Amino acid sequence: MKTRILALSLVLVFFAYGKSDIVSAKQSKVIELTATDEGLKIATIHLDDQSLLFESNHSAETFLFTADAFYIINHKDKTYRVQSFDELQVALRQKLSEIGGPLAPLPTGPDTDIKLTEETDTIAGLKARKLIETSNSKQTNVIWVSSDLVPSGLRVAGEKMRMMLPTDYWNKIRGHPGIPEIILLYGIPLKLVSDGRTVYQAKVIEATDSGFSMQVPAGYRKVAK
């Protein structure tokens, strides 16, 4: 199975956000997601009490969540896009009106469902909840997610957006959340089990002040969609 890292199907339009400066805080934790079969690191999550940065080993883009906005940073083009959480909610409302309206196209693809359960476990020393993904009524993936380390601003924004989603949202768009969407809506993914096989698992590292900066690099140009 190919692990989905970047599947930004939740909100498709990014708007320019008027505020480009980001307050950099001390790094406090690093979470490494490691593929079980190869033992290779596939992604890294840096976080402190204000911000969270997701980096995939398979993409030139990184995803930065601050207290009030979401940034997509493209290191290949040296550009970035940004949208406030308020703007994300507006875009999501628009998306919901489109898929729920009388002129909405009939969905194609598998019948998909994503459900956050109350079942818990301890993964990498953190309390995690079970997120179940089904396709055509058959369970395909189990993702254990945790909000314990999620910065408060991101957690509040994500809970508001998750409450906006109808229970059949993913079925209506025939889509699947990628890791950035999972972080926003459900928490940090710590373990993925697909068809009974563990695909990746997290390792939490206590970080020191190593000069790592969670901000848009100097000289990067802001772009709109």
SULUR-V26040 format. One record per residue. NEAR is the number of other C-alpha atoms within 8 Angstrom. Layout:
# SULUR-V26040
NEAR + NEAR
This chain:
# SULUR-V26040
3 + 3 + 5 + 7 + 8 + 7 + 11 + 10 + 8 + 7 + 10 + 6 + 6 + 10 + 10 + 11 + 8 + 4 + 4 + 5 + 4 + 7 + 5 + 7 + 10 + 8 + 13 + 12 + 11 + 12 + 11 + 13 + 13 + 13 + 12 + 10 + 5 + 5 + 7 + 7 + 10 + 11 + 11 + 13 + 11 + 12 + 15 + 12 + 9 + 11 + 14 + 14 + 12 + 12 + 11 + 12 + 8 + 5 + 7 + 8 + 11 + 13 + 12 + 14 + 12 + 12 + 10 + 10 + 10 + 12 + 11 + 11 + 13 + 11 + 9 + 6 + 5 + 10 + 11 + 13 + 14 + 13 + 13 + 10 + 10 + 7 + 9 + 10 + 9 + 8 + 10 + 11 + 9 + 8 + 9 + 9 + 8 + 9 + 10 + 7 + 7 + 4 + 5 + 8 + 5 + 4 + 7 + 5 + 5 + 8 + 10 + 14 + 13 + 9 + 7 + 9 + 8 + 6 + 6 + 8 + 9 + 8 + 11 + 8 + 5 + 8 + 10 + 13 + 13 + 14 + 12 + 14 + 13 + 13 + 11 + 7 + 8 + 6 + 10 + 10 + 11 + 12 + 13 + 14 + 14 + 15 + 10 + 6 + 7 + 13 + 13 + 9 + 10 + 14 + 12 + 8 + 10 + 11 + 10 + 8 + 11 + 9 + 7 + 7 + 9 + 6 + 4 + 8 + 9 + 11 + 11 + 9 + 8 + 12 + 9 + 8 + 11 + 11 + 11 + 13 + 11 + 12 + 10 + 11 + 10 + 13 + 12 + 11 + 13 + 15 + 13 + 13 + 12 + 11 + 7 + 5 + 6 + 10 + 12 + 12 + 12 + 13 + 9 + 9 + 8 + 7 + 9 + 6 + 8 + 6 + 4 + 7 + 8 + 10 + 8 + 8 + 5 + 4 + 5 + 9 + 7 + 9 + 8 + 7 + 7
